């Protein structure tokens, strides 16, 4: 890696998000992984969009279609030094493109868990670097 390139931020997985992404078809996993890599480098992939209802571009989603199914992965870059994957799921509803309410509720819950994890993670880094 060149000296002027940013150091990638770590990815931290909340709940079952890692296993859920692993269950996606390979082309979808690659697209989600590409968006996460861009986020790790402090950039936004062109195919990642802010998730409505979360106040700006701090919570993003990747939506990808594969074999007639729609897959979504939601992550946040709100917390300095890390990328948090909050949720990944296959959209089952055929009624519109809106994210189902139960998924929004789970994302909100996991965003709170990510904040708590981030505070603990920063505290552990500060403690070990002394």
N, C-alpha and C positions, 0 to 999 in steps of 0.2 A: 504494500500500500504506500502510495506517495506521501511525503511529509505534509503536503498541503491539503490532503483529503481528510475529512472529519473522521474521528474514531467512531465506529458504529455504537449506538446505544444498545444496551441489552433489551431483549424482549422478555417480558414477564407475562405469564399466562394466568388468568383468573378462572376459577371454577373448572369446568370440563372443556374449556375452549381449545386447548392443545389437542385433546383426543378428538374433539369434534372436527377440527381442521384436518387432522390425519385421516378421518373417515371420508373426506371429500374426494371426488375423482381427481386424478393427477393433474389434468389441465387447470382445474379450479385451484388446487393446492399451489401450483406454480404461480398463478395470478395473485393469490392472497400473499404468498411468500414474497413476490416482487414488490407488492405494496408495502409490506412490513419492512423489507430491506430499504426502500426509499425513506420510510419513516425513521429507521435506525440512523440514516445518514442526515436526518434533519430536513428531508424533502417530502413532497407529496406526490404520489403517483397520479398521473392524469386520470386514471380510472377509479381513484378513491374520492368519495364525495362526503361532505359533511352530513352527518345524520341529523335530520330535522328534529327540533325539540330539545337540543342539547346545547344551545347557546353558542353558535359559531362553529369554527373549524377544529375545535379541540377533540371532538369525537367524530370519527370517520367510519365509513362503511365501504366495503368492496362488494359489489353485486356482480355475480357471474352466472351465466346460463350455460348449461351443459346437458345435452341429450333431452331437452325439453323440461329440465328441472332448473330451479333458481336457487343459488347458494348465496349466503351472506356471511360476511365476517365483519365484526365491529371492533375497532381498537381506538385507543386514546393516546394523544401526545401531550396531554395537559400537564403531566408531571415531568419536571426536568430530569434528564439523564436516563430515561427509560421509556419504552413503548409498551403499553399494556393491551393485551388482547382480551376483550371483555366477553365476547360471545361469537359463536359461529353456528350456523344452522342452515338446514335446507328449508326453504319457504314452501309450506304445504298448501296454503290458501290460494285458491284460484280467483279470488274476488279482489282484484286490484293489486296495486304495487305497494300499498301501505304496509309498514312493518306491524305485525300483529301486536296487540296491546300487551299480551303476556310476555312477549319478547322485549318490549320497551321496559316493562317493569323489571325484568331480569337484568337488562343492561344497566338500569339505574342502580339496582342493588349491587351489581358487580363493580360499578364505577365507585361506589362508596368503599367497597372492599379494596379496590385498587388504591384509593387514597390512603387507607389505613396501611396497606402493604408498603406503599411508597414511603410513608413516614417511618415505619419500622426499618425498611431497607436503608434509608438515609442515616438513621441512627446507628445501624450496625456498621456502615461504612465509616462514619465519623469515629466510632469507638475503636475499630480495628486500625485506623490510620494514625492513631495517637501514639 
